[in-house]
Amino acid sequence: MIIEKEVKLTNREKQVLELIVKGLNNRQIAKELNFSIHTAKAFVCILLHKFNVKNRVEAAVFATKHKLVS
């Protein structure tokens, strides 16, 4: 996991991250933010890559630990 490197997120990435932390799946994220499931999957993949984590649970833990979500 990235520890010292500052992670820069777009507003849309922050929105997706908030929903991941709430436990929503890709279909629910897509519906909530009014875009396709493929777009939701793409955002999740981008976040996993930015955080250097393997799955959405690790992403949620990372986001909470580093106070990336409110």
C-alpha positions in Angstrom: 0.0 0.0 0.0 1.0 3.6 -0.6 1.9 5.2 2.7 3.8 8.5 2.2 2.9 9.3 -1.4 0.0 11.7 -1.6 -2.9 10.2 -3.6 -4.7 12.7 -5.8 -8.3 11.9 -6.6 -10.7 13.5 -9.0 -14.1 14.5 -7.7 -15.7 11.5 -9.4 -13.1 9.1 -8.0 -13.9 10.5 -4.5 -17.6 9.9 -5.1 -16.9 6.3 -6.2 -14.6 5.8 -3.2 -17.3 7.0 -0.8 -19.7 4.4 -2.2 -17.1 1.6 -2.1 -16.6 2.4 1.6 -20.3 2.2 2.1 -20.2 -1.3 0.6 -21.9 -0.7 -2.7 -21.1 -3.1 -5.6 -20.4 -1.9 -9.2 -24.0 -2.1 -10.3 -25.2 0.0 -7.3 -22.4 2.5 -7.8 -23.3 2.8 -11.5 -27.0 3.4 -10.6 -26.2 5.9 -7.8 -23.9 8.0 -10.0 -25.9 7.5 -13.2 -23.3 5.8 -15.4 -22.7 2.3 -16.9 -21.5 -0.7 -15.0 -18.4 -0.7 -17.2 -17.6 2.9 -16.1 -18.1 1.9 -12.5 -15.7 -1.0 -12.9 -13.2 1.3 -14.6 -13.3 3.7 -11.7 -12.9 0.9 -9.2 -9.8 -0.4 -11.1 -8.3 3.1 -11.2 -8.7 3.4 -7.5 -7.2 0.0 -6.8 -4.2 0.9 -9.0 -3.8 4.3 -7.3 -3.8 2.7 -3.8 -1.8 -0.3 -4.9 -4.3 -2.7 -3.4 -5.8 -5.9 -4.6 -9.5 -5.5 -3.9 -12.2 -3.1 -2.9 -12.1 -4.1 0.8 -8.4 -3.1 0.9 -9.3 0.1 -0.9 -12.0 0.9 1.7 -9.5 0.2 4.5 -6.9 2.4 2.8 -9.3 5.2 2.3 -10.5 5.1 5.9 -7.0 4.9 7.3 -5.7 7.8 5.2 -8.9 9.9 5.8 -9.7 10.0 2.1 -13.4 9.7 2.9 -15.6 11.6 5.4 
